[in-house]
Amino acid sequence: MDVGELLNYQPDRGAKRPREQEGRAAGGDDDSRGGKQQKGLGSRDPARHREAGAGSEGRAEPGDGEEQTGDKKRILEKLMDQDEEEPEAEPVDESTVKKMILTFEKRSYKNQELRIKFPDNPEKFMESELDLNDIIQEMHVIATMPDLYHLLVELNAVHSLLGLLTHVAIAVVDLLQELTDIDTLHESEEGAEVLIDSLLEGQVVALLVQNMERLDEQVKEESDGIYNTLAIIENMAEFRPGLCAEAAQQGLMQWLLKRIKAKMPFDANKLYCSEILAILLQNNDNTRELLGEMDGIDVLLQQLSVFKRHNPNTAEEQEMMENLFDALCSCLMLASNRERFLKGEGLQLMNLMLREKKMSRTSALKVLDHAMIGPEGLDNCHKFVDILGLRTIFPLFMKTPKKMKKAGVPEKEHEEHVCSIIASMLRNLKSQQRTRLLNKFTENDCEKVDRLMELHFKYLEAVQQADKRIEGEKHEMVQRGEILDDSIEDEFYLRRLDAGLFVLQLICYIMVEISNSGISQLQQRVHQILNLRGGSVKVVRHIMREYAESLGDGKTEEFKETERKRIVELAENF
């Protein structure tokens, strides 16, 4: 192998984690992407020398003089020697780590010096780059001792590593990915805090994004480098969720959107991008606004439109689809994005997905719920009726599709979204569109009212059974002299929600709304079935008062107060 070949050598080092069979659920299991690698002294195989020629593109070819031949011999001998003998692993302690970091600093400085001195002659700094790459591989052992991470910061190694992202990028990314492994970070919170602080101070996300811009995904090793870069970002975001807004602002959001819409075959990197995007948008209005400003709603709708008439081909592609739907739902929590969704014809796309009966139908229902809920959903509710959405939503109200049950979608989840959409329309629709909605309930001898009452008794029974169990447990706790604090009360309330309390509240809300609509036929039918099955107006009023009290967060006090009064008034007139 001559030096020319050596400079272009691209070995297959493989990703830090398995990428092909990744059928992880969105929630993640024990073998999720972070499957922790066995740590120890870095491998010293010849593959580590891939970095050596990085950044030498476009430079002059060296001459054929004796000096060059000597350089070639020395470099080739060095490469040959790597395979012949493995050094015995020394016991690693604080002093070893200090020595290792100081060696790294010296080699880094020497490499930098030679690069400046001989910018057009890679052979001159080749040997120093191999040495540098070598020590970076050895530094992987530090990832087994997070309590010593402070040494990386105190001895300036973090700053130096970030500076090397321009020419030994893959080696640095591999090391950072292992240092930030989420399990390792939790082993020593103190060491982890110091490391993350130092990385953020060095603008790590901006530098990683710039590095990803330079990498070519057609080259396997560089594609793996992008995957491992995303793993670093995921690890840091999981350890410190507050950094998401800052990371998005440092170019990450823009890069993710660009990569997601790139015309490339589906692969593990695209899946990972969709996951990181969903993480950035969780509970964060700043990142949601940023995505909206970057036309991200259109990007998400374009990517999801593929699944309108076709199911995902693999479990991984299905996971990506669900991540994109989750990202869209997060974005719709922000009022300004509801408008962008409306203009981007998101309602039309979701309505088509519901009609096509493909795998995307469940998630499309969830998106519609997010788009139409609350006062911010007013325009979307009116548009949904205009595009004949009532013809789509009511068959789903009348019967939970078998396909959804087979796909493992809980019946309660389906019924909750459908009832929430109908409740949002009753709350938001005015004039002609409201009349069209109410007329649906009178069709076919009020069959939709019959279905509504059937659901009412189904969920009432489930919640009453849960209440009975909870009361029994409370009684036992009082007898044992235990105190019922807020955390226990919260736990009981969550159990009532699991039993179907929220769906029951939505159903009762629809009942009181249609009974107060001025259409006597609807009011009579609701009361007729209620009396026939031994139901009680008092119970419905009680459920409505509880619903009014629990109106969600994020709304202004003024809105909550007005809405409470309105709901209580509807209940009193029931």
C-alpha positions in Angstrom: 0.0 0.0 0.0 1.6 3.3 -1.0 1.0 6.6 0.7 -1.5 7.7 -2.0 -3.6 4.7 -1.3 -3.2 5.2 2.5 -4.5 8.7 2.2 -7.7 7.5 0.5 -8.1 4.4 2.7 -11.8 4.1 4.0 -12.1 1.0 6.2 -15.4 -0.4 7.3 -15.4 0.3 11.0 -19.1 -0.1 11.5 -21.5 2.0 13.6 -21.1 2.1 17.4 -24.5 0.4 17.7 -26.3 -2.0 15.4 -28.3 0.0 12.9 -30.0 -2.5 10.6 -32.4 -4.4 12.8 -33.6 -1.6 14.9 -37.3 -2.4 15.4 -37.5 -0.4 18.6 -40.8 0.9 19.8 -41.0 4.7 20.0 -41.0 4.5 23.8 -37.7 2.5 23.7 -36.9 -0.8 25.4 -33.8 -2.2 27.1 -32.0 -2.8 23.9 -32.8 0.7 22.6 -30.4 2.7 20.5 -28.2 3.3 23.5 -27.4 -0.4 24.0 -24.2 0.2 26.0 -21.0 -0.9 24.4 -18.4 -2.8 26.3 -15.9 -0.2 27.3 -12.1 -0.6 27.7 -8.9 0.4 26.0 -9.7 1.5 22.4 -9.1 -1.0 19.6 -5.8 -0.4 17.9 -6.7 -1.9 14.5 -5.5 -0.3 11.4 -9.0 1.1 10.8 -8.2 3.9 13.2 -5.9 5.4 10.6 -8.8 6.4 8.4 -8.7 9.8 9.8 -5.1 10.4 8.9 -5.6 12.0 5.5 -8.8 13.9 6.3 -8.8 17.5 5.2 -6.0 16.9 2.7 -8.3 17.1 -0.3 -7.1 19.4 -3.1 -3.6 19.6 -1.7 -0.5 19.2 -3.9 0.9 15.7 -4.4 4.3 15.2 -2.8 7.4 14.6 -4.9 9.3 11.4 -5.3 12.4 12.4 -3.5 14.3 10.2 -1.0 12.9 12.2 1.9 9.3 11.3 0.8 10.3 7.6 0.4 11.7 7.6 3.9 8.4 9.1 5.2 6.5 6.4 3.3 8.6 3.6 4.9 8.2 5.0 8.4 4.4 5.3 8.1 4.0 1.9 6.6 6.2 0.3 9.3 4.0 2.0 11.9 0.9 0.6 10.3 2.3 -2.9 10.1 3.4 -2.8 13.8 -0.1 -2.1 15.0 -1.3 -5.7 14.3 1.8 -7.5 15.6 1.6 -6.7 19.3 -1.1 -5.4 21.6 0.1 -3.6 24.7 -1.0 -5.1 28.0 -3.8 -3.1 29.5 -2.5 -1.2 32.6 -4.8 -0.7 35.6 -6.5 2.6 35.1 -6.6 5.2 37.9 -6.6 9.0 38.2 -2.9 9.3 37.5 -3.1 7.1 34.4 -6.0 9.2 33.1 -4.0 12.4 33.7 -1.1 11.0 31.8 -3.3 9.9 29.0 -4.9 13.4 28.7 -1.5 15.1 28.8 -0.2 12.8 26.1 -3.3 13.6 24.1 -2.7 17.4 24.5 0.9 17.1 23.4 0.0 15.1 20.3 -2.8 17.4 19.5 -0.4 20.4 19.7 2.2 18.7 17.7 -0.3 17.8 14.9 -1.6 21.3 14.8 1.9 22.7 14.6 2.8 20.4 11.6 -0.5 21.1 9.9 0.2 24.8 10.0 3.9 24.3 8.9 3.1 22.0 6.0 -0.5 22.7 4.9 0.1 21.3 1.4 2.1 18.2 2.4 0.0 15.7 4.2 2.9 13.2 4.5 4.6 15.6 6.9 1.8 15.5 9.4 0.5 12.0 8.7 2.5 10.3 11.4 1.4 12.8 14.1 -2.2 12.3 13.0 -1.8 8.6 13.4 -0.4 9.1 16.9 -3.2 11.5 17.7 -5.9 9.1 16.5 -4.2 6.4 18.6 -4.5 8.3 21.9 -8.1 9.3 21.2 -8.9 5.5 20.8 -7.1 4.9 24.2 -9.2 7.6 25.8 -12.3 5.5 25.4 -11.3 3.9 28.7 -12.3 7.2 30.5 -15.9 6.4 29.7 -15.7 3.6 32.3 -15.0 6.2 35.0 -17.4 9.1 34.8 -16.3 10.3 38.3 -13.0 11.3 36.6 -14.7 13.4 33.9 -13.7 16.6 35.7 -10.1 15.9 34.6 -11.1 16.2 30.9 -12.4 19.7 31.8 -9.7 20.8 34.1 -6.9 19.7 31.7 -8.6 21.4 28.8 -9.2 18.1 26.9 -12.9 18.9 26.1 -11.9 22.2 24.4 -9.1 20.4 22.4 -11.5 17.6 21.3 -14.0 20.0 20.0 -11.2 21.8 18.1 -10.3 18.5 16.4 -13.8 18.0 14.9 -12.5 19.6 11.7 -10.0 16.9 10.8 -10.3 13.8 13.0 -14.1 14.1 13.3 -15.1 10.5 13.3 -12.7 9.5 16.1 -13.8 12.5 18.2 -17.5 11.7 17.6 -17.0 8.1 18.6 -15.3 9.1 21.8 -17.9 11.8 22.7 -20.7 9.3 22.0 -19.3 6.9 24.5 -18.5 9.5 27.1 -22.1 10.8 27.0 -23.7 7.3 27.1 -26.8 8.0 29.2 -26.2 5.0 31.5 -22.7 6.3 32.1 -23.8 9.8 32.8 -26.2 8.6 35.5 -23.4 6.6 37.2 -21.8 9.9 38.3 -24.2 12.9 38.2 -21.4 15.2 39.3 -19.0 14.1 36.6 -21.7 14.2 34.0 -22.8 17.8 35.0 -19.2 19.0 34.6 -18.7 17.4 31.2 -22.1 18.6 29.8 -21.4 22.1 31.1 -18.0 22.2 29.4 -19.4 20.8 26.1 -22.2 23.3 26.0 -19.8 26.1 26.8 -17.8 25.0 23.8 -20.9 25.3 21.5 -20.8 21.5 21.0 -24.1 21.3 19.1 -23.2 24.1 16.6 -19.8 22.3 16.0 -21.4 18.9 15.6 -24.0 20.3 13.1 -21.2 22.0 11.1 -19.3 18.6 11.1 -22.5 16.7 9.9 -22.8 19.2 7.0 -19.3 18.2 5.9 -19.8 14.4 6.1 -20.8 12.4 3.1 -23.4 9.7 3.9 -22.4 7.7 0.8 -19.3 6.7 2.7 -20.3 4.1 5.3 -18.0 5.4 8.0 -19.2 9.0 7.6 -22.8 7.8 7.6 -22.1 6.0 10.9 -20.4 9.3 12.1 -23.8 11.1 11.6 -25.6 8.4 13.5 -23.2 8.6 16.4 -23.5 12.4 16.4 -27.2 12.1 16.8 -26.7 9.7 19.6 -24.5 12.4 21.4 -27.3 14.9 21.0 -30.0 12.4 22.3 -27.8 11.5 25.3 -27.3 15.1 26.3 -31.0 16.0 25.7 -32.1 13.1 27.9 -29.7 14.0 30.7 -30.6 17.7 30.5 -33.9 18.4 28.6 -33.4 22.1 29.0 -30.8 22.2 26.3 -33.3 21.4 23.5 -34.2 25.0 22.7 -30.5 26.0 22.6 -29.6 23.0 20.4 -32.4 23.8 18.0 -31.2 27.4 17.7 -27.6 26.3 17.0 -28.6 24.9 13.5 -29.8 21.5 14.6 -33.5 22.1 13.7 -32.5 23.3 10.3 -30.2 20.4 9.6 -32.8 17.8 10.8 -35.6 19.3 8.6 -33.1 19.3 5.6 -32.1 15.7 6.2 -35.7 14.5 6.7 -36.8 15.9 3.4 -33.7 14.9 1.5 -34.5 12.6 -1.5 -32.6 9.6 -0.1 -33.6 6.0 0.5 -35.0 5.4 4.0 -32.3 4.4 6.4 -31.4 4.3 10.1 -30.2 7.9 10.0 -33.6 9.2 8.7 -35.3 7.2 11.5 -32.9 8.7 14.1 -33.5 12.3 12.7 -37.3 11.9 13.1 -36.8 10.7 16.7 -34.5 13.6 17.6 -37.0 16.1 16.1 -39.8 14.6 18.2 -37.6 15.0 21.3 -36.8 18.6 20.5 -40.5 19.5 20.2 -41.6 17.9 23.5 -43.0 20.5 25.9 -41.1 23.3 24.3 -42.9 26.2 22.7 -39.6 27.9 21.6 -38.6 24.9 19.4 -42.2 24.6 18.1 -42.2 28.2 17.0 -38.8 27.8 15.4 -40.0 24.8 13.4 -43.1 26.8 12.3 -40.9 29.7 11.1 -38.7 27.3 9.1 -41.8 25.9 7.2 -41.4 22.7 9.2 -45.1 22.1 9.2 -45.0 21.8 5.4 -42.0 19.5 5.6 -43.8 17.2 8.1 -47.0 17.1 6.0 -45.0 16.3 2.8 -43.2 13.4 4.5 -46.4 12.0 5.9 -48.3 12.3 2.7 -46.4 9.2 1.4 -48.4 7.1 4.0 -51.8 8.4 2.7 -52.2 5.4 0.4 -49.3 3.2 1.3 -48.4 1.5 4.6 -44.8 1.7 5.8 -42.6 -1.1 4.4 -40.9 -2.1 7.6 -41.2 -1.7 11.4 -38.5 0.9 11.3 -40.3 3.0 8.7 -43.5 2.7 10.7 -41.6 4.0 13.8 -40.4 7.0 11.7 -44.0 7.7 10.6 -45.1 7.7 14.2 -42.2 10.0 15.2 -43.3 12.5 12.5 -46.9 12.3 13.6 -45.8 12.9 17.3 -43.7 15.9 16.1 -46.7 17.3 14.3 -49.0 16.9 17.3 -46.4 18.7 19.5 -46.2 21.6 17.0 -50.0 21.9 17.0 -49.9 22.8 20.8 -48.9 26.2 19.6 -51.6 28.5 18.2 -49.5 30.0 15.4 -48.8 26.5 14.0 -52.5 25.7 13.8 -52.8 28.4 11.2 -49.8 27.1 9.3 -51.4 23.6 9.4 -54.6 25.0 8.1 -52.9 26.8 5.2 -50.7 23.8 4.4 -53.9 21.8 3.8 -53.1 19.5 6.8 -56.9 18.9 7.5 -57.4 17.7 3.9 -54.5 15.2 4.3 -55.7 13.9 7.6 -59.2 13.5 6.3 -57.9 11.5 3.3 -55.9 9.3 5.7 -59.0 8.5 7.7 -60.9 7.5 4.5 -58.0 5.4 3.0 -58.0 3.1 6.1 -54.3 2.6 6.1 -51.9 2.3 9.1 -51.7 6.1 9.3 -55.4 6.4 10.2 -54.9 6.2 14.0 -52.3 8.9 14.1 -54.2 11.1 11.7 -57.1 11.0 14.2 -54.8 12.1 17.0 -53.5 15.0 14.8 -57.1 16.2 14.1 -57.8 16.2 17.8 -54.8 18.4 18.5 -55.6 20.7 15.6 -59.3 21.3 16.6 -59.2 21.4 20.4 -59.7 24.6 22.4 -60.4 28.1 21.2 -57.3 28.1 19.0 -59.0 25.3 17.0 -61.9 27.4 15.8 -60.8 27.9 12.2 -59.8 24.3 11.8 -63.2 23.1 13.1 -65.0 25.2 10.5 -62.7 24.1 7.7 -63.2 20.5 8.7 -67.0 20.7 8.2 -66.4 22.6 4.9 -64.3 19.7 3.5 -67.0 17.2 4.5 -65.1 15.9 7.5 -68.4 15.0 9.3 -68.9 12.2 6.7 -65.5 10.8 7.8 -65.7 11.2 11.6 -69.2 9.9 12.4 -68.7 6.4 11.0 -65.6 6.2 13.3 -67.8 7.4 16.2 -70.5 4.8 15.4 -68.0 1.9 15.4 -64.4 1.3 16.4 -62.8 -0.2 13.2 -61.7 -3.8 13.6 -58.4 -3.0 11.8 -57.5 -0.6 14.7 -58.1 -3.3 17.3 -55.9 -5.7 15.3 -53.2 -3.1 15.1 -53.2 -3.0 18.9 -54.8 0.5 19.2 -56.8 0.5 22.5 -60.6 1.0 21.9 -60.5 3.7 24.6 -57.8 5.7 22.8 -59.8 5.7 19.6 -63.1 6.6 21.3 -61.4 9.4 23.3 -60.0 11.1 20.1 -63.3 10.8 18.2 -65.3 12.2 21.2 -62.8 15.0 21.7 -63.1 16.0 18.0 -66.9 16.1 18.2 -66.8 18.0 21.6 -64.3 20.6 20.0 -66.7 21.1 17.1 -69.7 21.6 19.4 -67.6 24.1 21.4 -66.2 26.0 18.4 -68.7 25.8 15.5 -71.1 28.7 14.7 -74.1 29.3 12.5 -74.4 27.0 9.4 -71.6 24.6 10.3 -73.0 24.1 13.8 -76.4 23.3 12.3 -74.9 20.7 10.0 -73.2 19.0 13.0 -76.4 18.9 15.1 -78.4 17.6 12.2 -76.0 14.6 12.1 -77.4 13.6 15.6 -81.0 13.6 14.3 -80.2 11.4 11.2 -81.6 7.8 11.0 -83.9 8.1 14.0 -81.2 9.6 16.3 -78.9 6.6 16.0 -75.9 8.7 17.0 -77.6 9.7 20.2 -78.2 6.0 20.9 -74.5 5.3 20.3 -73.5 8.3 22.6 -75.7 6.9 25.4 -74.2 3.4 24.9 -70.7 4.9 25.4 -71.9 6.9 28.4 -73.0 3.8 30.3 -69.9 1.8 29.2 -67.5 4.4 30.7 -69.7 5.3 33.7 -69.6 1.7 34.8 -65.8 1.5 34.3 -65.2 4.7 36.3 -67.7 3.7 39.1 -65.9 0.4 39.5 -62.5 2.2 39.8 -64.0 4.7 42.3 -65.3 1.8 44.4 -61.8 0.2 44.5 -60.2 3.5 45.4 -62.7 4.2 48.2 -62.0 0.7 49.6 -58.2 1.5 49.6 -58.7 4.9 51.2 -60.8 3.3 54.0 -58.0 0.7 54.7 -55.4 3.5 54.7 -57.3 5.6 57.2 -57.8 2.5 59.4 -54.0 1.9 59.4 -53.5 5.6 60.4 -51.8 6.5 57.1 -52.1 10.1 55.8 -53.7 10.7 52.4 -51.2 13.3 51.0 -51.3 15.0 47.5 -49.1 12.4 45.8 -51.5 9.6 46.8 -54.6 11.6 45.7 -52.8 12.3 42.4 -52.1 8.6 41.9 -55.8 7.8 42.6 -56.9 10.5 40.0 -54.6 9.0 37.4 -56.2 5.6 38.0 -59.6 7.2 37.4 -58.3 8.7 34.1 -57.0 5.2 33.1 -60.4 3.8 33.8 -61.9 6.3 31.3 -62.8 9.4 33.3 -61.8 11.8 30.6 -63.7 10.0 27.9 -66.8 10.0 30.2 -66.4 13.7 30.7 -66.3 14.3 27.0 -69.4 12.1 26.4 -71.3 14.0 29.1 -70.2 17.3 27.6 -71.6 16.2 24.2 -74.8 15.1 25.9 -75.4 18.4 27.7 -74.4 20.4 24.5 -76.9 18.6 22.2 -79.6 18.7 24.9 -79.2 22.5 25.1 -79.1 22.9 21.3 -82.8 23.8 21.1 -83.6 20.6 19.2 -86.3 19.0 21.4 -85.9 15.7 19.6 -82.3 15.3 20.8 -83.1 16.4 24.4 -86.0 13.9 24.6 -83.9 11.0 23.2 -81.1 11.6 25.7 -83.5 11.7 28.7 -85.5 8.8 27.5 -82.5 6.5 27.3 -81.1 7.9 30.6 -84.4 7.0 32.4 -84.8 3.7 30.6 -81.4 2.5 31.8 -81.7 3.9 35.3 -79.3 6.7 34.7 -79.3 10.0 36.6 -79.3 13.6 35.7 -77.5 14.4 39.0 -74.6 12.0 38.1 -74.2 13.8 34.7 -74.2 17.2 36.4 -71.6 16.0 39.0 -69.3 14.8 36.2 -69.7 18.1 34.4 -68.8 20.1 37.5 -65.7 18.0 38.0 -64.8 18.5 34.3 -65.2 22.3 34.6 -62.9 22.3 37.7 -60.2 20.3 35.9 -59.9 22.5 32.7 -56.4 22.1 31.4 -53.2 24.0 32.0 -51.8 26.5 29.4 -55.1 28.4 29.1 -55.5 32.0 30.4 -57.3 32.4 33.7 -59.9 34.5 32.0 -60.6 31.8 29.4 -60.8 29.1 32.1 -63.2 31.1 34.2 -65.6 31.9 31.2 -65.5 28.2 30.1 -66.2 26.9 33.6 -69.2 29.2 33.9 -70.5 28.0 30.5 -70.1 24.3 31.3 -71.7 24.6 34.7 -74.6 26.6 33.1 -75.1 23.8 30.4 -75.1 21.2 33.2 -77.7 23.1 35.3 -80.0 23.4 32.3 -79.6 19.7 31.4 
